[in-house]
Amino acid sequence: MEHYIVSARKYRPITFESVVGQRSLTDMLRNAIRTNHLAHAYLFCGPRGVGKTTCARIFAKTINCSNLTADSDACNECPSCRAFNAQQSFNYHELDAASNNSVDDIRTLIQEVQIPPQDGKYSVFVIDEVHMLSTAAFNALLKTLEEPPAHAIFIMATTEKHKVLPTILSRCQVFDFSRITVADIISHLAYVAKTEGYEADESALAVVARKADGGMRDALSVFDQLATFCTDEQGHTKITYDKAINVLNVLDTDYYFRLVDMALNADVSSALLLLNEVLNKGFDGANFLAGFASHLRDVLVAKDPQTIILLETSESIRRQYAGQAAKCAAVWLFRVLDIVGSTEAAYRTARDKRLTLELMLIKLCRLLANDSQPQTGSQPQTVNRQPANAATQRVATAANSAQQATSATPASSKQPVASQPAASIKQPVANNIQRAPMQGMSAMPGIPTIPIPGGPAPTATPQPMVAQQPQQQETPQNAPFTEEQMAEAWRLMCKQLFAEDKINQALLSNIAIQKKDELTYEVQLPNKLLQQEITNNHLAKMHGFLRKTLRNTGVNIIIGLEEVQTEQVAYTAAEKMQVLLKLNPELSTLTSELGLIVQ
């Protein structure tokens, strides 16, 4: 049986031309070889599986090739190239810094640097995962890295550039490798499938490419796994989209397309059943949310023919996105994305995660339904407008009847009959439109009701104008009050105005208010800071509350400061003697007779 080699090794690029997705970097390295502008140290950094170590090996083989092609590629025929392909070259040294990261390992490497190459011009030292070196190892490498021998070239590769010391970065030419695009990965996977004799759908390769997240090595590994699953007993391999999503545990985009259609049709039941199907298949709710948000983004991008090229998927699915984008309004997509984003933030801390997802789906399905319903504030206007129009028509009918009844009179006498009643009636009707009660509700006393269609017509008299005048309630503005009423109003004010400020509420409730005159009361606070806060921020509200409660606009509160009396304490002997003399003046005679001196 032939030994099996994984695709990541079997199809590893051996020339700059075969490197996928790094055209600018490979052209730069090729030009450096052609013009003989070779630096003594390079740093290749970027994500995993994008070709850092591969480019380092190709570069090491090419600079020692004695018969370069016209495109500055290695010939693979000279002794140096054959030795390199057979992994027997003495000019190439590769060090894994993940397992050789001590100072002793770097010292051994420095000793090898001093040995000139046996065949070729340069000795190339590749240090993979260089960020794993210890700080002491980095410092040991500094001097040699800055001034190596003329035949030595260092190439360091890392996935975490930020962990490399700045002193190392300053001595290297830095090459930043980018992630490989989905289109490039699909193209390369199609080439591998054709070479291996596989049948592969483009949509299945697109799933593999998106699963790889920009790494060609990951894409080839997943491709091998999928090819093994899709090979039948006869040895025929056919990679389909359905098998790809099953093997890779990827949620089919058809679920997202169906979910958007259900939201557009306000089909809540189908959306909840679809969510149940997704969860029963073992998919995590967080991944479902992330995939749905990505799908909505793709639908939004597909609305514009100029931006549809940003979709990293196959052409058939791209047309499917364009078809659904035509059904969705951009404003609706923005609102849906906002709801999904809020759900993602709440999902991490939610206890009932399934309920969180179901509520999101209900909101999405009701989004268009809520927009189609009339606003609540406009509904009463519609109800009230119909009776008003009916009443106006009756007024016009009454005016026409009056004109017909007085048609025999002269024209000078007809004008006041036709115009005066209409003017006197139309004004009350217009004023009463907003005050008309809803059908089935009792009218407020003192306010006339506009009759509904089919009811009796209003009388053409000016009485409604008198009836609609609001009755003035005689509320005393300067009612007298007692100190007990003032104290009760003060306690009620502290409870309501300072409901959220418990500290000030407790403090003010326990302070007694002192009467200065009939309308003025004083409150003494214990410190100046509290006095300033109450005066600047709360005094106006306190006045308004007390005046409204006591029904007296002259109530006035004075915020004072409590006087603190400090007792002087005698500390020294002389001070104590002065206190004793005040209590007993005869001590002065005693001290003078005995000759006592108080110090």
SEPA-502452 format. One record per residue (C-alpha): residue number from 1; residue in three letters; x, y, z. Coordinates in Angstrom, 1 decimal. Each point is the difference from the previous one (the first is absolute). Layout:
  nr rest     xx     yy     zz
 NUM  ALA      X      Y      Z
...
//
This chain:
  nr rest     xx     yy     zz
   1  MET    0.0    0.0    0.0
   2  GLU    1.3    3.4   -1.0
   3  HIS    0.9    2.3    2.9
   4  TYR   -2.6    2.7    0.5
   5  ILE    1.1    3.6    0.2
   6  VAL   -2.3    2.7    1.2
   7  SER   -0.9    2.7   -2.5
   8  ALA    1.6    2.7    2.2
   9  ARG    3.4   -1.7   -0.6
  10  LYS   -0.6   -1.4   -3.4
  11  TYR   -1.0    3.3   -1.6
  12  ARG    2.3    2.2    2.0
  13  PRO    1.3    2.7   -2.4
  14  ILE    3.6   -0.4   -1.2
  15  THR    0.2    3.3   -2.1
  16  PHE   -1.0    3.5    0.6
  17  GLU   -2.6   -0.3   -2.8
  18  SER   -1.8   -2.8    1.8
  19  VAL   -0.5    1.9    3.3
  20  VAL   -3.7    0.8    0.4
  21  GLY   -1.2    3.4    1.1
  22  GLN    3.3    1.8    0.7
  23  ARG    0.8    1.5   -3.4
  24  SER    1.4    3.3    1.2
  25  LEU    2.4   -1.7    2.5
  26  THR    1.2   -2.6   -2.4
  27  ASP    0.7    2.6   -2.7
  28  MET    2.0    2.1    2.5
  29  LEU    2.1   -3.0    1.0
  30  ARG    0.5   -0.9   -3.7
  31  ASN    1.1    3.5   -0.8
  32  ALA    2.5    0.0    2.9
  33  ILE    1.6   -3.2   -1.4
  34  ARG    0.1    1.4   -3.5
  35  THR    1.6    3.3    1.0
  36  ASN    2.2   -1.6    2.6
  37  HIS   -1.5    2.2    2.8
  38  LEU    0.0   -2.6    2.7
  39  ALA   -0.4    1.0    3.6
  40  HIS    1.8   -1.8    2.8
  41  ALA   -3.2   -0.6    2.0
  42  TYR   -3.7   -0.4   -0.8
  43  LEU   -3.1   -0.3    2.2
  44  PHE   -3.0   -1.8   -1.5
  45  CYS   -3.1    0.6    2.1
  46  GLY   -3.6   -0.8   -0.5
  47  PRO   -2.8   -2.5    0.8
  48  ARG    0.5   -3.7   -0.1
  49  GLY    0.0   -1.9   -3.2
  50  VAL    0.6    2.9   -2.4
  51  GLY    3.5   -1.0   -1.3
  52  LYS    2.6    1.6    2.3
  53  THR    2.2   -3.1    0.4
  54  THR   -0.7   -1.0   -3.6
  55  CYS    1.3    3.3   -1.3
  56  ALA    3.0   -0.2    2.2
  57  ARG    0.9   -3.4   -1.5
  58  ILE   -0.6    1.1   -3.5
  59  PHE    2.1    3.1    0.6
  60  ALA    2.9   -2.0    1.5
  61  LYS    0.0   -2.4   -2.9
  62  THR   -0.2    2.8   -2.6
  63  ILE    2.9    2.1    1.2
  64  ASN    2.4   -3.0   -0.1
  65  CYS   -1.2   -1.1   -3.5
  66  SER    2.8    0.3   -2.5
  67  ASN   -2.3    0.0   -3.1
  68  LEU   -3.0    2.3    0.7
  69  THR   -2.8    0.1   -2.5
  70  ALA   -1.1    3.2   -1.8
  71  ASP   -2.7    0.5    2.7
  72  SER    2.7   -0.2    2.7
  73  ASP   -1.2   -3.4    1.2
  74  ALA    2.1   -3.0    0.9
  75  CYS    0.8   -2.4   -2.8
  76  ASN   -0.3   -3.2    2.1
  77  GLU    2.8   -1.5   -2.1
  78  CYS    3.2    1.3    1.4
  79  PRO    1.8   -1.9    2.9
  80  SER   -1.1    2.6    2.6
  81  CYS   -3.7   -0.4   -1.1
  82  ARG    0.2   -3.8   -0.1
  83  ALA    1.5   -0.1    3.5
  84  PHE   -2.6    2.4    1.3
  85  ASN   -2.9   -2.0   -1.5
  86  ALA    1.5   -3.2    1.5
  87  GLN    0.3    1.8    3.4
  88  GLN    3.7   -0.5    0.0
  89  SER    1.2    3.5   -0.4
  90  PHE    2.7    1.3    2.5
  91  ASN   -0.9    3.6   -0.8
  92  TYR   -3.4   -0.1    1.5
  93  HIS   -0.5   -0.1    3.8
  94  GLU   -3.5    0.0    1.6
  95  LEU   -0.5    0.6    3.7
  96  ASP   -3.2   -0.6    1.9
  97  ALA    0.0    2.8    2.6
  98  ALA   -3.0   -1.6    1.8
  99  SER    2.1   -2.9    1.2
 100  ASN    3.5    1.7   -0.2
 101  ASN   -0.6    3.3    1.7
 102  SER    2.9    0.2    2.6
 103  VAL    3.2    2.0   -0.1
 104  ASP    2.0   -3.2   -0.6
 105  ASP   -1.9   -0.8   -3.2
 106  ILE    0.7    3.5   -1.3
 107  ARG    3.7   -0.3    0.9
 108  THR    0.2   -3.2   -2.0
 109  LEU   -1.7    1.7   -2.9
 110  ILE    2.5    2.9    0.2
 111  GLN    2.9   -2.5   -0.3
 112  GLU   -1.6   -1.5   -3.1
 113  VAL   -0.3    3.4   -1.5
 114  GLN    3.8    0.4   -0.1
 115  ILE    0.4   -3.1   -2.3
 116  PRO    0.0    1.1   -3.7
 117  PRO   -2.3   -2.0   -2.5
 118  GLN    1.6   -3.0   -1.7
 119  ASP   -2.1    0.3   -3.2
 120  GLY   -1.6    3.3   -1.0
 121  LYS    0.3    3.6    1.1
 122  TYR   -2.2    0.3    3.1
 123  SER   -0.8   -1.9    3.1
 124  VAL   -3.6    0.6    0.9
 125  PHE   -1.2   -0.3    3.6
 126  VAL   -3.8   -0.3    0.4
 127  ILE   -1.3    0.5    3.6
 128  ASP   -3.6   -1.1    0.1
 129  GLU   -2.4    1.3    2.7
 130  VAL    2.7    2.5    1.0
 131  HIS   -2.3    1.7    2.6
 132  MET    0.4   -3.1    2.2
 133  LEU    3.7    1.0    0.7
 134  SER    0.7    1.1    3.6
 135  THR    1.1    3.6    0.6
 136  ALA    3.5   -1.2    0.8
 137  ALA    0.1   -1.9   -3.3
 138  PHE   -1.2    3.0   -1.9
 139  ASN    2.8    2.1    1.6
 140  ALA    2.6   -2.6   -0.9
 141  LEU   -1.1    0.1   -3.6
 142  LEU    0.1    3.8   -0.3
 143  LYS    3.6    0.6   -0.9
 144  THR    0.3   -2.9   -2.5
 145  LEU   -3.3    1.0   -1.6
 146  GLU    1.2    3.6   -0.5
 147  GLU    3.4   -0.8   -1.4
 148  PRO    0.0   -3.6   -1.3
 149  PRO    2.7   -1.4   -2.3
 150  ALA   -0.4    0.9   -3.7
 151  HIS   -1.2   -3.6   -0.8
 152  ALA   -2.7   -0.2    2.7
 153  ILE   -3.6    1.0   -0.5
 154  PHE   -2.6   -0.3    2.8
 155  ILE   -3.7   -0.6   -0.7
 156  MET   -2.3    0.1    3.0
 157  ALA   -3.7   -1.0   -0.1
 158  THR   -2.6    0.7    2.6
 159  THR   -3.8    0.2    0.4
 160  GLU    0.2    2.5    2.9
 161  LYS    2.1    2.9   -1.1
 162  HIS   -0.8    2.0    3.1
 163  LYS    1.9   -2.4    2.1
 164  VAL    3.3    0.6   -1.8
 165  LEU    2.3    2.5    1.6
 166  PRO    0.1    3.4   -1.7
 167  THR    3.8   -0.3   -0.1
 168  ILE   -0.4   -3.1   -2.1
 169  LEU   -2.6    1.7   -2.3
 170  SER    2.3    2.9   -0.6
 171  ARG    2.7   -2.3   -1.5
 172  CYS   -2.3   -1.8   -2.4
 173  GLN   -2.0    0.6   -3.2
 174  VAL   -3.5   -0.7    1.1
 175  PHE   -2.4   -1.8   -2.5
 176  ASP   -3.6   -0.1    1.1
 177  PHE   -1.9   -2.9   -1.5
 178  SER   -3.7    0.4   -0.4
 179  ARG   -2.8   -2.5    0.2
 180  ILE   -0.8   -1.8   -3.2
 181  THR   -3.3    1.0   -1.5
 182  VAL   -2.9   -2.4   -0.4
 183  ALA    0.1    0.3   -3.8
 184  ASP    3.7   -1.0    0.0
 185  ILE   -0.6   -3.0    2.3
 186  ILE   -2.9   -1.2   -2.2
 187  SER    2.2    0.3   -3.1
 188  HIS    2.8   -2.0    1.6
 189  LEU   -2.3   -2.6    1.4
 190  ALA   -1.6   -0.5   -3.4
 191  TYR    3.5   -0.5   -1.5
 192  VAL    0.8   -2.6    2.6
 193  ALA   -3.3   -1.8   -0.5
 194  LYS    0.6   -0.1   -3.8
 195  THR    3.5   -1.3    0.5
 196  GLU   -1.2   -2.7    2.3
 197  GLY   -3.0   -0.9   -2.2
 198  TYR   -2.7    1.1    2.4
 199  GLU   -3.4    1.4   -0.8
 200  ALA   -0.6    3.1    2.1
 201  ASP   -2.8    2.5    0.0
 202  GLU    1.0    3.6    0.2
 203  SER   -2.4    0.6    2.8
 204  ALA    1.6   -2.8    2.0
 205  LEU    3.5    1.5   -0.5
 206  ALA   -1.4    3.4    1.1
 207  VAL   -1.1   -1.6    3.3
 208  VAL    3.6   -1.4    0.4
 209  ALA    1.5    3.3   -0.8
 210  ARG   -2.1    2.0    2.5
 211  LYS    0.7   -2.7    2.6
 212  ALA    3.8    0.4   -0.5
 213  ASP   -0.2    3.7    1.0
 214  GLY    2.7    1.2   -2.4
 215  GLY    2.5   -2.9    0.6
 216  MET    1.0   -2.2   -3.0
 217  ARG    1.4   -2.8    2.2
 218  ASP   -3.3   -0.1    2.0
 219  ALA   -2.0   -0.1   -3.3
 220  LEU    2.0   -2.9   -1.4
 221  SER   -0.3   -1.9    3.3
 222  VAL   -3.8    0.4    0.0
 223  PHE    0.0   -0.9   -3.7
 224  ASP    1.7   -3.3    0.7
 225  GLN   -2.4   -0.8    2.8
 226  LEU   -3.0    0.8   -2.3
 227  ALA    1.5   -2.0   -2.9
 228  THR    0.4   -3.1    2.3
 229  PHE   -3.6    0.2    1.0
 230  CYS   -1.3    0.4   -3.6
 231  THR    1.9   -2.9   -1.5
 232  ASP   -2.2   -3.0   -0.8
 233  GLU    0.9   -3.7   -0.1
 234  GLN    1.1    0.2   -3.6
 235  GLY    2.5    2.8    0.9
 236  HIS   -2.0    2.7   -1.7
 237  THR    0.0    3.3    1.9
 238  LYS   -2.8    2.6   -0.5
 239  ILE   -0.1    2.9    2.4
 240  THR   -3.4    1.6    0.3
 241  TYR   -1.3    2.9    2.0
 242  ASP   -2.3   -2.1    2.2
 243  LYS    2.8   -2.3    1.0
 244  ALA    2.3    3.0    0.6
 245  ILE   -2.3    1.7    2.5
 246  ASN   -0.7   -3.3    1.8
 247  VAL    3.7   -1.0    0.4
 248  LEU    1.1    3.5    0.9
 249  ASN   -3.0    0.6    2.4
 250  VAL   -0.8    3.3   -1.8
 251  LEU   -3.6    1.3    0.1
 252  ASP   -1.4    0.1   -3.5
 253  THR   -0.6    3.5   -1.4
 254  ASP   -3.4   -1.2   -1.1
 255  TYR   -1.1    0.3    3.6
 256  TYR    0.9    3.7    0.0
 257  PHE   -1.7    0.6   -3.3
 258  ARG   -3.2   -1.7    1.3
 259  LEU    0.2    2.0    3.2
 260  VAL    0.1    3.3   -1.8
 261  ASP   -3.0   -1.0   -2.1
 262  MET   -1.9   -1.0    3.1
 263  ALA    0.7    3.4    1.6
 264  LEU   -1.2    1.8   -3.1
 265  ASN   -3.2   -2.0    0.0
 266  ALA   -0.5    0.4    3.8
 267  ASP   -0.1   -3.8    0.4
 268  VAL    0.9   -0.3    3.7
 269  SER   -1.0   -3.7    0.3
 270  SER    2.3   -1.1   -2.9
 271  ALA    2.9    2.0    1.4
 272  LEU   -0.3   -1.6    3.4
 273  LEU   -0.1   -3.5   -1.5
 274  LEU    3.0    0.8   -2.2
 275  LEU    1.9    1.1    3.2
 276  ASN   -1.0   -3.2    1.7
 277  GLU    1.3   -2.0   -3.0
 278  VAL    3.4    1.8    0.1
 279  LEU    0.4   -0.5    3.7
 280  ASN   -0.9   -3.7   -0.3
 281  LYS    2.7   -0.5   -2.5
 282  GLY    2.5    1.0    2.7
 283  PHE    0.9    3.5   -1.2
 284  ASP    0.9    2.5    2.7
 285  GLY   -2.3    3.0    0.3
 286  ALA    3.0    2.4    0.0
 287  ASN    1.2   -1.4   -3.3
 288  PHE   -3.5    0.2   -1.4
 289  LEU   -0.2    3.7    1.0
 290  ALA    3.5    0.7   -1.5
 291  GLY   -0.9   -1.8   -3.3
 292  PHE   -3.4    1.8   -0.2
 293  ALA    1.7    3.4    0.5
 294  SER    2.5   -0.8   -2.7
 295  HIS   -2.8   -1.1   -2.3
 296  LEU   -1.9    3.3    0.5
 297  ARG    3.2    1.9   -0.7
 298  ASP    0.4   -2.0   -3.3
 299  VAL   -3.6    0.8   -0.9
 300  LEU    0.6    3.7    0.6
 301  VAL    3.2   -0.1   -2.1
 302  ALA   -1.8   -1.8   -2.8
 303  LYS   -2.5    2.9   -0.4
 304  ASP    2.5    2.0   -2.0
 305  PRO    1.4   -1.6   -3.2
 306  GLN    3.3    1.8    0.7
 307  THR    0.5   -1.6    3.4
 308  ILE   -1.3   -3.5   -0.7
 309  ILE    3.6   -0.9   -1.0
 310  LEU    0.8    0.2    3.8
 311  LEU   -1.8   -3.2    0.6
 312  GLU    2.5   -2.8    0.5
 313  THR   -2.0   -2.9   -1.3
 314  SER   -0.8   -1.8   -3.2
 315  GLU   -1.8    1.6   -3.0
 316  SER   -3.2   -2.0    0.5
 317  ILE   -0.4    1.0    3.6
 318  ARG    0.9    3.6   -0.9
 319  ARG   -3.0    0.0   -2.4
 320  GLN   -2.2   -1.3    2.8
 321  TYR    1.1    2.9    2.3
 322  ALA   -0.8    2.5   -2.8
 323  GLY   -3.5   -1.5   -0.3
 324  GLN   -0.7    0.3    3.7
 325  ALA    1.5    3.5    0.2
 326  ALA   -2.6    1.1   -2.5
 327  LYS   -2.8   -0.9    2.4
 328  CYS    1.5    1.8    3.0
 329  ALA    0.0    3.7    0.7
 330  ALA    3.3    1.5    1.2
 331  VAL   -1.7    1.6    3.0
 332  TRP   -1.5   -3.3    1.0
 333  LEU    3.4   -1.7   -0.2
 334  PHE    1.6    2.7    2.1
 335  ARG   -2.7   -0.5    2.7
 336  VAL    0.3   -3.8   -0.1
 337  LEU    3.8    0.2    0.3
 338  ASP   -0.5    2.3    3.0
 339  ILE   -2.3   -2.6    1.7
 340  VAL    2.4   -2.9   -0.8
 341  GLY    2.9    2.0    1.4
 342  SER   -1.9    0.8    3.2
 343  THR   -0.9   -3.7    0.4
 344  GLU    3.6   -1.0   -0.4
 345  ALA    1.0    2.3    2.8
 346  ALA   -2.8   -1.3    2.3
 347  TYR    0.5   -3.6   -1.0
 348  ARG    3.3   -0.4    1.9
 349  THR   -1.5    0.9    3.4
 350  ALA   -3.5   -1.4   -0.6
 351  ARG   -1.2   -2.9    2.2
 352  ASP   -2.5   -1.3   -2.4
 353  LYS    1.9    0.2   -3.2
 354  ARG   -2.7   -1.7   -2.1
 355  LEU   -2.6    2.5    1.1
 356  THR    2.4    2.9   -1.0
 357  LEU    0.2   -1.5   -3.5
 358  GLU   -3.8   -0.5   -0.2
 359  LEU   -0.7    3.6    1.0
 360  MET    2.3    1.2   -2.6
 361  LEU   -1.8   -1.9   -2.7
 362  ILE   -3.4    1.2    1.2
 363  LYS    1.3    3.6   -0.2
 364  LEU    1.3   -0.5   -3.5
 365  CYS   -3.3   -1.5   -1.2
 366  ARG   -2.0    2.8    1.5
 367  LEU    2.2    2.8   -1.3
 368  LEU   -1.8    0.5   -3.2
 369  ALA   -3.4   -0.7    1.6
 370  ASN    0.6    2.8    2.6
 371  ASP    1.0    2.4   -2.8
 372  SER   -3.2   -0.6   -1.9
 373  GLN   -2.3    0.7    3.0
 374  PRO   -1.2    3.6    0.5
 375  GLN    1.5    2.1    2.7
 376  THR   -1.9    0.1    3.3
 377  GLY   -0.1    3.7    0.2
 378  SER   -1.7    0.4   -3.4
 379  GLN   -2.9   -2.4    0.6
 380  PRO   -2.2    2.4    2.2
 381  GLN    0.4    2.7   -2.7
 382  THR   -1.4   -2.4   -2.6
 383  VAL   -2.9   -0.9    2.2
 384  ASN   -0.8    3.6    0.9
 385  ARG    0.3    1.3   -3.5
 386  GLN   -3.0   -2.0   -1.4
 387  PRO   -2.6    1.5    2.4
 388  ALA    1.4    3.5   -0.6
 389  ASN   -0.4   -0.4   -3.7
 390  ALA   -3.6   -1.3    0.4
 391  ALA   -0.9    2.9    2.3
 392  THR    1.5    2.5   -2.5
 393  GLN   -2.1   -1.5   -2.7
 394  ARG   -3.1    0.4    2.1
 395  VAL    0.8    3.6    0.6
 396  ALA    0.4    0.6   -3.7
 397  THR   -3.3   -1.8   -0.6
 398  ALA   -1.8    2.2    2.6
 399  ALA    1.5    3.1   -1.7
 400  ASN   -1.3   -1.1   -3.4
 401  SER   -3.4   -0.6    1.4
 402  ALA    0.0    3.4    1.5
 403  GLN    0.9    1.5   -3.3
 404  GLN   -2.8   -1.9   -1.8
 405  ALA   -2.5    1.1    2.7
 406  THR    0.8    3.7   -0.5
 407  SER    0.4    0.0   -3.8
 408  ALA   -3.0    2.3   -0.3
 409  THR    1.6    2.8    2.1
 410  PRO    2.3    2.6   -1.5
 411  ALA    3.7   -0.7   -0.5
 412  SER    1.0    2.5    2.7
 413  SER   -1.9   -2.0    2.6
 414  LYS    1.1   -3.4   -1.2
 415  GLN    3.7    0.5    0.7
 416  PRO   -0.2    0.2    3.8
 417  VAL   -2.3   -3.0    0.2
 418  ALA    2.4   -2.2   -2.1
 419  SER    3.3    1.2    1.4
 420  GLN   -0.6    0.8    3.6
 421  PRO   -1.2   -3.4    1.3
 422  ALA    2.7   -1.8   -1.9
 423  ALA    2.7    2.1    1.6
 424  SER   -1.6   -0.3    3.4
 425  ILE   -0.3   -3.8   -0.2
 426  LYS    3.2   -0.9   -1.8
 427  GLN    2.3    1.4    2.6
 428  PRO   -1.3   -2.1    2.9
 429  VAL    0.1   -3.1   -2.1
 430  ALA    3.7    0.6   -0.8
 431  ASN    0.8    0.7    3.6
 432  ASN   -1.7   -3.1    1.2
 433  ILE    1.7   -2.5   -2.3
 434  GLN    2.8   -0.8    2.4
 435  ARG   -2.4   -0.1    3.0
 436  ALA   -2.4   -2.5   -1.6
 437  PRO   -0.2   -3.2    2.0
 438  MET    0.6   -3.5   -1.6
 439  GLN   -3.1   -1.9   -1.0
 440  GLY   -1.3   -2.1    2.9
 441  MET    1.5    2.4    2.7
 442  SER   -1.9    2.4    2.1
 443  ALA    0.5    3.7   -0.6
 444  MET    1.6    2.2    2.5
 445  PRO   -2.4    2.4    1.8
 446  GLY   -0.1    3.4   -1.4
 447  ILE    1.5   -0.9   -3.4
 448  PRO   -2.3   -0.6   -3.0
 449  THR    0.2   -3.2   -2.0
 450  ILE    0.2    0.0   -3.8
 451  PRO   -2.6   -2.4   -1.2
 452  ILE    1.0   -3.1   -2.0
 453  PRO   -1.2   -0.5   -3.6
 454  GLY   -3.7   -0.9    0.0
 455  GLY   -0.7    1.9    3.2
 456  PRO   -1.9    3.2    0.6
 457  ALA    1.4    3.1   -1.5
 458  PRO    1.3    2.7    2.4
 459  THR   -2.1    3.1    0.5
 460  ALA    1.3    3.1   -1.7
 461  THR    0.2    2.1    3.1
 462  PRO    3.0    1.7    1.6
 463  GLN   -0.6   -2.0    3.3
 464  PRO    2.9   -2.5   -0.6
 465  MET    2.5    2.8    0.2
 466  VAL   -1.2    0.8    3.5
 467  ALA   -0.1   -3.6    1.0
 468  GLN    3.6   -0.8   -1.1
 469  GLN    1.6    2.6    2.3
 470  PRO    1.9   -1.8    2.7
 471  GLN   -1.3    0.5    3.5
 472  GLN    2.5    1.8    2.2
 473  GLN    0.6   -1.8    3.2
 474  GLU    0.5    2.3    2.8
 475  THR    3.2   -1.2    1.5
 476  PRO    1.3    2.3    2.7
 477  GLN    3.5    1.3   -0.8
 478  ASN    0.8    1.4    3.5
 479  ALA   -1.8   -2.4    2.3
 480  PRO    1.2    0.1    3.7
 481  PHE    1.8   -3.0    1.5
 482  THR    1.2   -1.1    3.4
 483  GLU    3.5   -1.1    1.1
 484  GLU   -1.3   -3.6    0.2
 485  GLN   -1.1    0.2   -3.6
 486  MET    3.4    1.5   -1.0
 487  ALA    1.8   -2.8    1.8
 488  GLU   -2.1   -2.7   -1.7
 489  ALA    0.5    1.7   -3.4
 490  TRP    3.8    0.0    0.7
 491  ARG    0.0   -3.7    0.8
 492  LEU   -2.0   -0.8   -3.1
 493  MET    2.4    2.1   -2.1
 494  CYS    3.1   -1.8    1.3
 495  LYS   -1.6   -3.3   -0.8
 496  GLN   -1.0    0.8   -3.6
 497  LEU    2.7    2.4   -1.2
 498  PHE    2.9   -1.9    1.5
 499  ALA   -1.3   -3.5   -0.7
 500  GLU    3.2   -1.0   -1.8
 501  ASP    2.4    2.0    2.3
 502  LYS   -0.4   -2.0    3.2
 503  ILE    2.8    1.8    1.8
 504  ASN   -1.5    3.5   -0.4
 505  GLN   -3.5   -1.4    0.6
 506  ALA    1.0   -1.4    3.4
 507  LEU    1.9    3.2    0.9
 508  LEU   -2.7    2.5   -1.0
 509  SER   -2.8   -2.1    1.5
 510  ASN    1.6    0.2    3.5
 511  ILE    0.7    3.7   -0.1
 512  ALA   -2.6    2.2    1.7
 513  ILE   -1.3    3.1   -1.8
 514  GLN   -0.2    3.2    1.9
 515  LYS   -2.7    2.6   -0.6
 516  LYS    1.2    3.5   -0.7
 517  ASP   -3.3    1.6   -0.9
 518  GLU   -3.3   -1.0   -1.4
 519  LEU    1.4   -1.1   -3.4
 520  THR    3.7   -0.4    0.6
 521  TYR    1.7   -3.0    1.6
 522  GLU    3.7   -0.7    0.6
 523  VAL    1.9   -3.2   -0.2
 524  GLN    3.5   -0.2    1.5
 525  LEU    2.3   -2.5   -1.7
 526  PRO    3.1   -1.5    1.8
 527  ASN    2.6    0.9   -2.7
 528  LYS    0.7    2.6   -2.7
 529  LEU    0.4   -2.6   -2.8
 530  LEU   -3.5   -1.3    0.6
 531  GLN   -1.4    3.5    0.2
 532  GLN    1.5    0.9   -3.4
 533  GLU   -1.3   -3.2   -1.6
 534  ILE   -3.6    0.5    1.3
 535  THR    0.0    3.7   -0.9
 536  ASN    1.3   -0.5   -3.6
 537  ASN   -1.6   -3.2   -1.0
 538  HIS   -3.2   -0.6    2.0
 539  LEU   -1.3    3.2    1.5
 540  ALA   -2.2    0.9   -3.0
 541  LYS   -1.6   -3.4   -0.1
 542  MET   -0.6    0.1    3.8
 543  HIS   -1.7    3.4   -0.3
 544  GLY   -2.2   -1.2   -2.8
 545  PHE   -1.0   -3.2    1.9
 546  LEU   -0.8    1.8    3.3
 547  ARG   -2.0    2.8   -1.7
 548  LYS   -2.0   -2.5   -2.0
 549  THR   -0.7   -2.2    3.1
 550  LEU   -0.8    2.8    2.4
 551  ARG   -1.9    2.0   -2.8
 552  ASN    1.9    3.2    0.8
 553  THR    2.3    1.7   -2.4
 554  GLY    1.7    2.0    2.7
 555  VAL    1.7   -2.9    1.7
 556  ASN    3.8    0.6    0.4
 557  ILE    2.7   -2.3    1.3
 558  ILE    3.3    1.4    1.3
 559  ILE    3.0   -2.4   -0.1
 560  GLY    2.2    1.0    2.9
 561  LEU    3.2   -1.4    1.5
 562  GLU    0.0   -1.4    3.5
 563  GLU    2.4    1.8    2.4
 564  VAL    2.4   -2.4    1.6
 565  GLN    1.3    1.2    3.4
 566  THR    3.6   -1.2    0.6
 567  GLU    1.1   -0.3    3.6
 568  GLN    3.5    1.3    0.7
 569  VAL    2.1   -2.6    1.9
 570  ALA    2.9    0.9    2.1
 571  TYR    3.1   -1.9   -1.0
 572  THR    3.0    1.8    1.6
 573  ALA    0.6    0.6    3.7
 574  ALA   -0.4    3.8   -0.4
 575  GLU   -3.4   -0.6   -1.7
 576  LYS   -1.1   -2.3    2.7
 577  MET    1.0    2.6    2.7
 578  GLN   -2.0    2.7   -1.8
 579  VAL   -3.1   -2.3    0.2
 580  LEU    0.6   -0.6    3.7
 581  LEU    0.3    3.7    0.7
 582  LYS   -3.3    0.6   -1.7
 583  LEU   -1.6   -2.6    2.2
 584  ASN    1.7    1.1    3.2
 585  PRO    1.7    3.5    0.0
 586  GLU    1.5   -0.6    3.5
 587  LEU    2.6   -2.2   -1.7
 588  SER    1.8    3.1   -1.2
 589  THR    0.7    1.0    3.6
 590  LEU    1.1   -3.4    0.9
 591  THR    2.5   -0.3   -2.8
 592  SER    1.5    3.5    0.7
 593  GLU    0.4   -0.8    3.7
 594  LEU    1.7   -3.3   -0.6
 595  GLY    2.0    1.3   -2.9
 596  LEU   -1.3   -2.6   -2.5
 597  ILE    0.8    0.4   -3.6
 598  VAL   -2.2   -1.8   -2.6
 599  GLN    2.1   -1.1   -3.0
//
